[in-house]
Amino acid sequence: MSSRRFFSSIGLALALSFGVSDHLYAQHGEGAAHQDATHEAAAHEAAAHGEGEEGEKFNASEVIFGHVGDSHEWHFFTAGETHVTLPLPVVVYSEEKGLQVFSSSKFGHFHPHVVDGKEIAISESYEGMHLERAMTETLVSDTGAKVYDFSITKNVLSMLISVALLLWIMLSVAGKYKKNGVMTAPKGMQNALEPVIGFIRDEVAKPNLGHKFPRYMPLLLTMFFFIWINNMLGLLPGGANFTGNVAVTACLALISFVVMIASANKHFWGHLLNPPGVPLGIKFLLVPIEIISLFIKPIALIIRLFANILAGHIVILSVISMIFIFGGLSKVAGWGFAPVSMAFTIFMFFLELLVAAIQAFIFTNLTAVFIGQAVEEAHHHDHEHEDYHPEHPITGQEYNTSENEIIA
């Protein structure tokens, strides 16, 4: 890598790091305005002018979980007293009022309340509903009636953006192949994606699925690029923590599980429910374990992706939060810790770029492994009286060689 590209990468990381810091500072300003109700006015004034003990407090957990959680609005950054926020559509159904659609800006500002000994932020009421924000944000009816929330939240919008990017990238590359053919040297985005697609085919699909790999390549490629794109979008300042949401990883794992079950053959179910060569007494112990392991597979996919992505976001935000925690104690300590925090944040950012691709690969590879186990054919171990017919493992074409020849 040339020095110019290296320093450009460092500059980009610095810009992104300071962007996240600005996002944290903005949320700190908002959080300071939501102190106890008896000190609300004083705290708000202190936060605006940087004066007073209440305004200097920084709630790291509120900032971190406010970033990694879902929301009915998308807050990007704050410039002075201006909060750059994108209100999102609220789509809600209730038996009392039916289907309602309106902007999340109708809920106005959040105010602190104490409910069951826990401090939560509650928005202003609109159409008999309000938002409650603690570790998560929930749409609640003022009367306690059941409501069904189908809103376009921050995570949903991020998903739609990633789907649009995925379609644009893949359709443009497919269009170039259709126009120029496969014998023409790839250019641009086509050149960048061809090694990745080849890697998934040669290192993930073929080793695990054998000659059946073409059937599952669309699924594996879609999963890999969908997860990778969303992991990368989540690293942008103000980005959504989409793949760090357990509901998202659960849906992805459910797709893998359904495909695995639908593709399973008699050999797979026979080994699962009636293991061959096992004494009857042992089967009563082994079969329940095999059935449990069948459902552990999607659970492993859920936790692995969710936990790794969420942990990366929390670590980066925690390190940046240390600047404001030390700054609350002393301005000198805050400025002194800032270079350390920025250096570690840059390191973590580059590490998360690697993790984004690794986690997409691991999820895709495990999906291929699980499907490969389900579609695996029965093996015949007694070859003593069989003729030797070496063949290509993918095409099935027989080699014209003897049993003792070695093909280099």
C-alpha positions, -999 to 999 in steps of 0.1 A, spaced: 0 0 0 14 34 -9 20 61 17 -7 83 2 -33 56 6 -21 48 41 -24 84 53 -58 87 35 -70 58 55 -58 73 87 -75 106 78 -108 88 71 -106 70 104 -99 102 123 -129 119 105 -152 90 115 -139 89 150 -145 126 155 -179 121 139 -188 95 165 -175 118 192 -197 146 179 -226 122 179 -218 113 216 -215 149 226 -249 157 209 -265 129 229 -248 141 260 -263 175 255 -297 159 251 -293 136 281 -283 165 303 -316 181 296 -334 151 310 -323 152 346 -347 150 376 -378 171 371 -371 194 400 -338 205 384 -349 202 347 -347 240 339 -314 245 357 -299 214 341 -310 225 306 -295 260 311 -263 245 324 -260 221 295 -265 249 271 -239 272 287 -215 246 301 -221 258 336 -233 241 368 -228 207 383 -259 191 369 -250 201 333 -216 186 336 -228 151 343 -225 126 315 -246 95 314 -225 70 295 -250 41 296 -278 64 282 -256 75 254 -243 40 245 -276 22 247 -293 51 229 -269 45 200 -271 7 198 -308 6 204 -336 11 179 -356 44 177 -386 59 159 -363 88 147 -328 89 133 -305 113 150 -273 121 130 -255 149 149 -259 182 167 -245 216 155 -247 241 183 -283 241 194 -295 224 162 -302 187 163 -301 171 129 -327 144 132 -348 125 106 -384 118 119 -396 84 107 -431 72 98 -451 58 127 -475 30 116 -496 17 144 -528 -3 147 -552 -5 177 -587 -19 181 -599 15 193 -587 37 164 -577 12 137 -547 19 115 -529 52 120 -499 67 101 -481 99 112 -446 113 117 -426 105 149 -420 143 153 -456 145 166 -444 130 199 -423 161 206 -397 161 234 -389 135 260 -393 142 297 -378 122 326 -401 101 348 -396 75 375 -417 43 370 -413 14 394 -381 29 407 -365 32 373 -359 64 355 -372 64 320 -379 91 294 -415 96 281 -425 116 251 -454 139 248 -487 122 239 -502 122 205 -534 105 193 -536 87 227 -501 72 224 -466 80 236 -430 67 234 -412 53 264 -374 52 262 -352 32 287 -329 4 274 -353 2 244 -379 25 229 -415 13 230 -448 27 217 -474 26 244 -511 36 246 -520 62 271 -549 40 283 -528 8 284 -547 -8 255 -529 -32 231 -512 -15 201 -494 -31 172 -464 -11 161 -454 -15 124 -434 17 123 -404 24 100 -378 26 127 -341 34 124 -332 -3 120 -359 -9 94 -348 21 74 -312 10 76 -323 -24 63 -341 -9 34 -310 12 25 -288 -19 26 -313 -39 4 -313 -10 -21 -274 -10 -21 -273 -48 -24 -297 -48 -54 -279 -19 -71 -245 -35 -67 -255 -70 -78 -277 -59 -107 -250 -36 -120 -224 -64 -119 -249 -89 -135 -256 -63 -162 -219 -60 -171 -215 -98 -173 -246 -100 -195 -233 -72 -217 -196 -81 -220 -197 -118 -213 -176 -138 -190 -145 -138 -212 -140 -100 -210 -117 -87 -182 -138 -73 -154 -136 -36 -145 -146 -14 -116 -171 -28 -92 -172 -60 -112 -135 -65 -107 -138 -58 -69 -167 -83 -64 -155 -112 -86 -127 -124 -61 -153 -122 -32 -178 -142 -51 -152 -167 -62 -140 -170 -26 -176 -179 -13 -179 -204 -41 -145 -221 -37 -140 -219 0 -175 -220 14 -200 -236 -10 -180 -263 -28 -162 -278 3 -195 -280 23 -221 -287 -3 -202 -307 -30 -217 -310 -64 -250 -295 -51 -234 -261 -44 -249 -242 -74 -284 -247 -59 -274 -228 -27 -251 -201 -41 -278 -174 -44 -287 -179 -7 -251 -179 5 -241 -148 -16 -272 -129 -5 -265 -137 32 -228 -128 30 -233 -94 12 -264 -85 32 -246 -90 65 -214 -74 53 -231 -43 40 -251 -38 72 -220 -43 93 -202 -16 73 -232 8 75 -233 4 112 -197 17 115 -206 51 100 -211 79 125 -248 80 135 -253 46 117 -278 20 129 -268 -10 149 -288 -33 126 -269 -66 128 -263 -60 165 -301 -64 170 -310 -99 182 -343 -99 163 -324 -93 130 -300 -122 136 -329 -144 147 -346 -138 114 -314 -146 94 -308 -177 115 -345 -188 110 -340 -186 72 -309 -208 75 -327 -233 97 -358 -235 74 -336 -241 43 -316 -268 62 -348 -286 73 -364 -283 39 -333 -297 22 -327 -325 46 -328 -360 31 -337 -395 45 -301 -401 54 -300 -370 76 -333 -379 94 -323 -415 98 -290 -406 115 -309 -381 137 -338 -402 149 -324 -437 145 -285 -436 147 -272 -468 130 -248 -491 149 -259 -478 183 -273 -500 210 -310 -495 218 -304 -483 253 -279 -456 241 -304 -444 215 -328 -432 242 -300 -410 254 -285 -400 221 -316 -391 201 -328 -363 225 -293 -349 224 -293 -349 186 -327 -332 185 -315 -306 209 -283 -300 189 -305 -295 158 -321 -264 174 -288 -252 190 -274 -246 155 -296 -216 147 -292 -203 183 -254 -204 177 -259 -183 146 -281 -158 164 -258 -152 194 -225 -152 174 -234 -124 150 -255 -104 175 -229 -105 203 -198 -97 182 -214 -67 164 -230 -53 196 -198 -57 216 -178 -38 189 -202 -9 190 -202 -8 228 -164 -9 231 -159 20 206 -185 41 223 -172 33 258 -137 44 249 -149 77 234 -172 82 264 -141 82 286 -132 116 272 -164 131 286 -162 112 319 -127 125 325 -137 159 312 -165 160 338 -138 156 365 -113 180 350 -109 197 317 -72 190 318 -79 153 324 -104 153 295 -80 169 270 -52 147 283 -72 115 278 -85 126 244 -54 114 223 -54 81 241 -91 76 234 -88 87 198 -58 63 192 -76 34 206 -108 43 188 -89 43 154 -74 9 163 -109 -5 172 -124 10 141 -100 -8 118 -105 -39 138 -143 -36 134 -138 -33 96 -121 -67 97 -148 -81 121 -175 -69 97 -162 -91 70 -152 -120 93 -187 -122 109 -204 -122 75 -181 -150 64 -186 -171 96 -224 -168 94 -224 -178 57 -199 -206 62 -218 -221 92 -250 -219 71 -233 -239 43 -220 -264 69 -254 -270 84 -271 -274 50 -242 -296 38 -249 -319 68 -285 -321 59 -280 -329 22 -250 -353 27 -256 -387 10 -250 -420 27 -214 -433 26 -205 -469 17 -174 -479 36 -170 -515 22 -151 -510 -11 -131 -542 -10 -149 -559 -39 -157 -527 -58 -140 -516 -90 -119 -485 -88 -134 -457 -108 -117 -423 -99 -139 -394 -108 -140 -356 -105 -158 -347 -72 -178 -319 -88 -185 -329 -124 -185 -367 -119 -163 -372 -150 -142 -404 -146 -104 -402 -148 -86 -426 -172 -61 -438 -146 -52 -469 -127 -56 -474 -90 -19 -470 -83 -14 -438 -103 -10 -405 -85 -23 -374 -102 -1 -344 -94 
